[in-house]
Amino acid sequence: MIARSTIDRLTIAALMLTATLPFAAITPAQAATATSCAVEAQQLRTEISTAQPQHAAKVLRTVKTAEMICAEGNRHEATKKFAAAREQLATTVQLADRR
C-alpha cells in the first residue's frame, strides 16, 4: 500500500507541473512576436530609404513607436502602427512619383 505522505507529495508535484505548463508555452510565442516585429521594422526601414527625408523621418518615428509597443508585448497595437507607417510611406512615395 502507498503511504499517505507519498500521495500528498505526488499531488503537490502534479499541481506544480500543471501550474507551470502555461508559462512554458508563452515563451516561444513571445520570441516569435519579437522576431516578426524586428523583421517588419527592417522591411519598413529598407522602404524608407526611397522616401524624401522629411517624410522618411515621420515614418521612421512611427516605426520606432511600433517597435516600442511590440517590445512591451502588445502585438495587436504594434501591427496597427506598422500598418500606419506603411500607409504613410505609400502616400509619400506616390507624391514623390508624381513630381
VMD Tcl script that builds the backbone (N, CA, C; Angstrom):
set m [mol new atoms 297]
animate dup $m
set s [atomselect $m all]
$s set {name element resname resid chain x y z} {
  {N N MET 1 A 0.837 -1.171 0.000}
  {CA C MET 1 A 0.000 0.000 0.000}
  {C C MET 1 A 0.892 1.249 0.000}
  {N N ILE 2 A 0.465 2.297 -0.676}
  {CA C ILE 2 A 1.217 3.546 -0.777}
  {C C ILE 2 A 0.918 4.404 0.442}
  {N N ALA 3 A 1.959 4.963 0.992}
  {CA C ALA 3 A 1.802 5.797 2.183}
  {C C ALA 3 A 1.101 7.103 1.830}
  {N N ARG 4 A 0.384 7.651 2.789}
  {CA C ARG 4 A -0.366 8.893 2.579}
  {C C ARG 4 A 0.560 10.059 2.233}
  {N N SER 5 A 1.746 10.108 2.840}
  {CA C SER 5 A 2.687 11.205 2.563}
  {C C SER 5 A 3.198 11.138 1.119}
  {N N THR 6 A 3.328 9.949 0.566}
  {CA C THR 6 A 3.758 9.814 -0.825}
  {C C THR 6 A 2.695 10.350 -1.769}
  {N N ILE 7 A 1.454 10.050 -1.477}
  {CA C ILE 7 A 0.348 10.540 -2.307}
  {C C ILE 7 A 0.289 12.064 -2.245}
  {N N ASP 8 A 0.467 12.639 -1.071}
  {CA C ASP 8 A 0.458 14.090 -0.928}
  {C C ASP 8 A 1.586 14.726 -1.743}
  {N N ARG 9 A 2.764 14.152 -1.678}
  {CA C ARG 9 A 3.897 14.690 -2.445}
  {C C ARG 9 A 3.652 14.599 -3.943}
  {N N LEU 10 A 3.099 13.487 -4.403}
  {CA C LEU 10 A 2.789 13.337 -5.825}
  {C C LEU 10 A 1.718 14.331 -6.263}
  {N N THR 11 A 0.744 14.560 -5.420}
  {CA C THR 11 A -0.312 15.527 -5.732}
  {C C THR 11 A 0.264 16.933 -5.848}
  {N N ILE 12 A 1.107 17.286 -4.926}
  {CA C ILE 12 A 1.731 18.617 -4.960}
  {C C ILE 12 A 2.603 18.762 -6.198}
  {N N ALA 13 A 3.377 17.737 -6.524}
  {CA C ALA 13 A 4.232 17.793 -7.719}
  {C C ALA 13 A 3.396 17.928 -8.977}
  {N N ALA 14 A 2.281 17.197 -9.063}
  {CA C ALA 14 A 1.403 17.282 -10.234}
  {C C ALA 14 A 0.775 18.668 -10.354}
  {N N LEU 15 A 0.363 19.241 -9.241}
  {CA C LEU 15 A -0.217 20.585 -9.259}
  {C C LEU 15 A 0.814 21.632 -9.684}
  {N N MET 16 A 2.034 21.494 -9.219}
  {CA C MET 16 A 3.089 22.435 -9.603}
  {C C MET 16 A 3.385 22.329 -11.099}
  {N N LEU 17 A 3.444 21.115 -11.612}
  {CA C LEU 17 A 3.694 20.919 -13.035}
  {C C LEU 17 A 2.561 21.499 -13.873}
  {N N THR 18 A 1.344 21.266 -13.448}
  {CA C THR 18 A 0.183 21.800 -14.157}
  {C C THR 18 A 0.187 23.322 -14.148}
  {N N ALA 19 A 0.607 23.918 -13.060}
  {CA C ALA 19 A 0.629 25.383 -12.953}
  {C C ALA 19 A 1.719 25.999 -13.823}
  {N N THR 20 A 2.817 25.291 -14.068}
  {CA C THR 20 A 3.912 25.868 -14.846}
  {C C THR 20 A 3.783 25.640 -16.346}
  {N N LEU 21 A 2.972 24.718 -16.788}
  {CA C LEU 21 A 2.845 24.428 -18.219}
  {C C LEU 21 A 2.388 25.626 -19.052}
  {N N PRO 22 A 1.396 26.395 -18.638}
  {CA C PRO 22 A 1.009 27.550 -19.464}
  {C C PRO 22 A 2.148 28.560 -19.658}
  {N N PHE 23 A 2.991 28.729 -18.661}
  {CA C PHE 23 A 4.095 29.676 -18.777}
  {C C PHE 23 A 5.168 29.170 -19.727}
  {N N ALA 24 A 5.323 27.886 -19.816}
  {CA C ALA 24 A 6.290 27.304 -20.743}
  {C C ALA 24 A 5.837 27.518 -22.178}
  {N N ALA 25 A 4.540 27.560 -22.409}
  {CA C ALA 25 A 4.017 27.761 -23.752}
  {C C ALA 25 A 4.070 29.224 -24.182}
  {N N ILE 26 A 4.135 30.149 -23.254}
  {CA C ILE 26 A 4.144 31.570 -23.586}
  {C C ILE 26 A 5.492 31.993 -24.172}
  {N N THR 27 A 6.563 31.458 -23.704}
  {CA C THR 27 A 7.895 31.899 -24.092}
  {C C THR 27 A 8.150 31.834 -25.601}
  {N N PRO 28 A 7.892 30.738 -26.302}
  {CA C PRO 28 A 8.125 30.736 -27.746}
  {C C PRO 28 A 7.240 31.726 -28.493}
  {N N ALA 29 A 6.018 31.938 -28.015}
  {CA C ALA 29 A 5.130 32.888 -28.674}
  {C C ALA 29 A 5.683 34.307 -28.568}
  {N N GLN 30 A 6.211 34.656 -27.423}
  {CA C GLN 30 A 6.786 35.990 -27.258}
  {C C GLN 30 A 8.022 36.144 -28.131}
  {N N ALA 31 A 8.819 35.107 -28.242}
  {CA C ALA 31 A 10.014 35.166 -29.082}
  {C C ALA 31 A 9.629 35.351 -30.541}
  {N N ALA 32 A 8.597 34.663 -30.988}
  {CA C ALA 32 A 8.150 34.802 -32.371}
  {C C ALA 32 A 7.620 36.212 -32.631}
  {N N THR 33 A 6.937 36.799 -31.660}
  {CA C THR 33 A 6.416 38.152 -31.801}
  {C C THR 33 A 7.550 39.161 -31.942}
  {N N ALA 34 A 8.564 39.025 -31.118}
  {CA C ALA 34 A 9.695 39.946 -31.192}
  {C C ALA 34 A 10.423 39.810 -32.520}
  {N N THR 35 A 10.563 38.592 -33.006}
  {CA C THR 35 A 11.235 38.372 -34.281}
  {C C THR 35 A 10.429 38.960 -35.419}
  {N N SER 36 A 9.114 38.746 -35.420}
  {CA C SER 36 A 8.286 39.268 -36.502}
  {C C SER 36 A 8.259 40.795 -36.479}
  {N N CYS 37 A 8.304 41.390 -35.299}
  {CA C CYS 37 A 8.358 42.850 -35.209}
  {C C CYS 37 A 9.668 43.366 -35.790}
  {N N ALA 38 A 10.758 42.693 -35.476}
  {CA C ALA 38 A 12.061 43.122 -35.989}
  {C C ALA 38 A 12.119 43.004 -37.502}
  {N N VAL 39 A 11.553 41.941 -38.045}
  {CA C VAL 39 A 11.544 41.746 -39.497}
  {C C VAL 39 A 10.705 42.828 -40.167}
  {N N GLU 40 A 9.539 43.087 -39.611}
  {CA C GLU 40 A 8.657 44.099 -40.187}
  {C C GLU 40 A 9.298 45.490 -40.121}
  {N N ALA 41 A 9.950 45.791 -39.017}
  {CA C ALA 41 A 10.618 47.087 -38.881}
  {C C ALA 41 A 11.765 47.210 -39.889}
  {N N GLN 42 A 12.515 46.138 -40.079}
  {CA C GLN 42 A 13.631 46.173 -41.030}
  {C C GLN 42 A 13.121 46.368 -42.460}
  {N N GLN 43 A 12.022 45.724 -42.803}
  {CA C GLN 43 A 11.443 45.898 -44.136}
  {C C GLN 43 A 11.024 47.353 -44.361}
  {N N LEU 44 A 10.399 47.937 -43.353}
  {CA C LEU 44 A 9.979 49.330 -43.472}
  {C C LEU 44 A 11.179 50.269 -43.577}
  {N N ARG 45 A 12.225 49.998 -42.815}
  {CA C ARG 45 A 13.419 50.845 -42.895}
  {C C ARG 45 A 14.051 50.775 -44.282}
  {N N THR 46 A 14.003 49.610 -44.892}
  {CA C THR 46 A 14.530 49.470 -46.251}
  {C C THR 46 A 13.697 50.291 -47.229}
  {N N GLU 47 A 12.386 50.252 -47.065}
  {CA C GLU 47 A 11.499 51.019 -47.936}
  {C C GLU 47 A 11.607 52.526 -47.681}
  {N N ILE 48 A 11.941 52.915 -46.467}
  {CA C ILE 48 A 12.049 54.330 -46.121}
  {C C ILE 48 A 13.171 55.008 -46.912}
  {N N SER 49 A 14.182 54.242 -47.277}
  {CA C SER 49 A 15.323 54.826 -47.985}
  {C C SER 49 A 14.930 55.446 -49.321}
  {N N THR 50 A 13.766 55.079 -49.882}
  {CA C THR 50 A 13.322 55.652 -51.150}
  {C C THR 50 A 12.495 56.913 -50.971}
  {N N ALA 51 A 12.082 57.214 -49.753}
  {CA C ALA 51 A 11.221 58.377 -49.495}
  {C C ALA 51 A 12.061 59.638 -49.304}
  {N N GLN 52 A 11.402 60.774 -49.412}
  {CA C GLN 52 A 12.068 62.049 -49.180}
  {C C GLN 52 A 12.410 62.172 -47.702}
  {N N PRO 53 A 13.488 62.876 -47.377}
  {CA C PRO 53 A 13.962 62.927 -45.979}
  {C C PRO 53 A 12.925 63.398 -44.963}
  {N N GLN 54 A 12.161 64.443 -45.263}
  {CA C GLN 54 A 11.199 64.935 -44.279}
  {C C GLN 54 A 10.058 63.938 -44.061}
  {N N HIS 55 A 9.660 63.230 -45.110}
  {CA C HIS 55 A 8.618 62.210 -44.962}
  {C C HIS 55 A 9.177 60.954 -44.305}
  {N N ALA 56 A 10.415 60.638 -44.624}
  {CA C ALA 56 A 11.049 59.449 -44.049}
  {C C ALA 56 A 11.169 59.573 -42.535}
  {N N ALA 57 A 11.440 60.772 -42.050}
  {CA C ALA 57 A 11.580 60.989 -40.613}
  {C C ALA 57 A 10.264 60.698 -39.888}
  {N N LYS 58 A 9.149 61.104 -40.491}
  {CA C LYS 58 A 7.837 60.868 -39.881}
  {C C LYS 58 A 7.526 59.367 -39.834}
  {N N VAL 59 A 7.800 58.685 -40.933}
  {CA C VAL 59 A 7.553 57.242 -40.984}
  {C C VAL 59 A 8.468 56.515 -40.004}
  {N N LEU 60 A 9.713 56.963 -39.914}
  {CA C LEU 60 A 10.666 56.323 -39.006}
  {C C LEU 60 A 10.231 56.470 -37.542}
  {N N ARG 61 A 9.667 57.621 -37.187}
  {CA C ARG 61 A 9.144 57.802 -35.828}
  {C C ARG 61 A 8.013 56.814 -35.548}
  {N N THR 62 A 7.142 56.612 -36.526}
  {CA C THR 62 A 6.039 55.668 -36.358}
  {C C THR 62 A 6.571 54.241 -36.200}
  {N N VAL 63 A 7.599 53.890 -36.961}
  {CA C VAL 63 A 8.205 52.555 -36.865}
  {C C VAL 63 A 8.830 52.360 -35.489}
  {N N LYS 64 A 9.532 53.368 -34.999}
  {CA C LYS 64 A 10.151 53.257 -33.672}
  {C C LYS 64 A 9.092 53.106 -32.577}
  {N N THR 65 A 7.983 53.834 -32.723}
  {CA C THR 65 A 6.894 53.707 -31.761}
  {C C THR 65 A 6.318 52.294 -31.795}
  {N N ALA 66 A 6.141 51.754 -32.985}
  {CA C ALA 66 A 5.620 50.390 -33.124}
  {C C ALA 66 A 6.568 49.375 -32.495}
  {N N GLU 67 A 7.867 49.586 -32.657}
  {CA C GLU 67 A 8.845 48.683 -32.049}
  {C C GLU 67 A 8.762 48.728 -30.520}
  {N N MET 68 A 8.604 49.916 -29.960}
  {CA C MET 68 A 8.492 50.026 -28.503}
  {C C MET 68 A 7.227 49.341 -27.994}
  {N N ILE 69 A 6.134 49.518 -28.720}
  {CA C ILE 69 A 4.877 48.877 -28.332}
  {C C ILE 69 A 5.020 47.359 -28.410}
  {N N CYS 70 A 5.690 46.897 -29.444}
  {CA C CYS 70 A 5.891 45.457 -29.608}
  {C C CYS 70 A 6.786 44.902 -28.498}
  {N N ALA 71 A 7.785 45.672 -28.104}
  {CA C ALA 71 A 8.671 45.228 -27.032}
  {C C ALA 71 A 7.929 45.094 -25.709}
  {N N GLU 72 A 6.886 45.889 -25.542}
  {CA C GLU 72 A 6.070 45.805 -24.332}
  {C C GLU 72 A 5.103 44.627 -24.376}
  {N N GLY 73 A 5.007 43.974 -25.541}
  {CA C GLY 73 A 4.179 42.784 -25.641}
  {C C GLY 73 A 2.806 42.986 -26.253}
  {N N ASN 74 A 2.517 44.167 -26.761}
  {CA C ASN 74 A 1.209 44.434 -27.348}
  {C C ASN 74 A 1.313 44.332 -28.873}
  {N N ARG 75 A 1.308 43.115 -29.376}
  {CA C ARG 75 A 1.488 42.862 -30.808}
  {C C ARG 75 A 0.360 43.462 -31.638}
  {N N HIS 76 A -0.853 43.446 -31.127}
  {CA C HIS 76 A -2.004 43.960 -31.876}
  {C C HIS 76 A -1.839 45.455 -32.179}
  {N N GLU 77 A -1.499 46.240 -31.164}
  {CA C GLU 77 A -1.312 47.681 -31.365}
  {C C GLU 77 A -0.077 47.955 -32.236}
  {N N ALA 78 A 0.963 47.152 -32.075}
  {CA C ALA 78 A 2.162 47.324 -32.899}
  {C C ALA 78 A 1.838 47.078 -34.364}
  {N N THR 79 A 1.001 46.096 -34.641}
  {CA C THR 79 A 0.595 45.821 -36.019}
  {C C THR 79 A -0.142 47.011 -36.616}
  {N N LYS 80 A -0.970 47.655 -35.800}
  {CA C LYS 80 A -1.679 48.851 -36.270}
  {C C LYS 80 A -0.690 49.968 -36.616}
  {N N LYS 81 A 0.325 50.139 -35.762}
  {CA C LYS 81 A 1.320 51.187 -36.012}
  {C C LYS 81 A 2.145 50.876 -37.267}
  {N N PHE 82 A 2.518 49.613 -37.443}
  {CA C PHE 82 A 3.259 49.239 -38.650}
  {C C PHE 82 A 2.416 49.489 -39.898}
  {N N ALA 83 A 1.115 49.195 -39.814}
  {CA C ALA 83 A 0.223 49.451 -40.944}
  {C C ALA 83 A 0.124 50.951 -41.222}
  {N N ALA 84 A 0.068 51.747 -40.167}
  {CA C ALA 84 A 0.026 53.207 -40.341}
  {C C ALA 84 A 1.321 53.702 -40.995}
  {N N ALA 85 A 2.435 53.133 -40.592}
  {CA C ALA 85 A 3.721 53.523 -41.186}
  {C C ALA 85 A 3.755 53.160 -42.664}
  {N N ARG 86 A 3.251 51.979 -43.016}
  {CA C ARG 86 A 3.204 51.574 -44.431}
  {C C ARG 86 A 2.299 52.517 -45.231}
  {N N GLU 87 A 1.199 52.907 -44.620}
  {CA C GLU 87 A 0.277 53.824 -45.289}
  {C C GLU 87 A 0.940 55.187 -45.497}
  {N N GLN 88 A 1.626 55.697 -44.481}
  {CA C GLN 88 A 2.336 56.970 -44.605}
  {C C GLN 88 A 3.406 56.874 -45.687}
  {N N LEU 89 A 4.100 55.773 -45.712}
  {CA C LEU 89 A 5.172 55.578 -46.680}
  {C C LEU 89 A 4.612 55.488 -48.088}
  {N N ALA 90 A 3.515 54.776 -48.268}
  {CA C ALA 90 A 2.901 54.648 -49.590}
  {C C ALA 90 A 2.430 56.006 -50.095}
  {N N THR 91 A 1.882 56.815 -49.222}
  {CA C THR 91 A 1.416 58.148 -49.603}
  {C C THR 91 A 2.581 59.025 -50.026}
  {N N THR 92 A 3.680 59.010 -49.283}
  {CA C THR 92 A 4.812 59.864 -49.616}
  {C C THR 92 A 5.515 59.396 -50.882}
  {N N VAL 93 A 5.568 58.107 -51.138}
  {CA C VAL 93 A 6.199 57.601 -52.361}
  {C C VAL 93 A 5.354 57.971 -53.570}
  {N N GLN 94 A 4.027 57.883 -53.446}
  {CA C GLN 94 A 3.143 58.262 -54.550}
  {C C GLN 94 A 3.279 59.750 -54.855}
  {N N LEU 95 A 3.372 60.571 -53.826}
  {CA C LEU 95 A 3.547 62.011 -54.051}
  {C C LEU 95 A 4.876 62.300 -54.714}
  {N N ALA 96 A 5.910 61.597 -54.347}
  {CA C ALA 96 A 7.228 61.795 -54.945}
  {C C ALA 96 A 7.238 61.362 -56.395}
  {N N ASP 97 A 6.510 60.315 -56.738}
  {CA C ASP 97 A 6.457 59.835 -58.116}
  {C C ASP 97 A 5.727 60.801 -59.029}
  {N N ARG 98 A 4.789 61.548 -58.490}
  {CA C ARG 98 A 4.024 62.494 -59.301}
  {C C ARG 98 A 4.838 63.718 -59.697}
  {N N ARG 99 A 5.860 64.033 -58.941}
  {CA C ARG 99 A 6.633 65.256 -59.211}
  {C C ARG 99 A 7.607 65.069 -60.311}
}
mol reanalyze $m
mol bondsrecalc $m
mol representation Tube
mol addrep $m
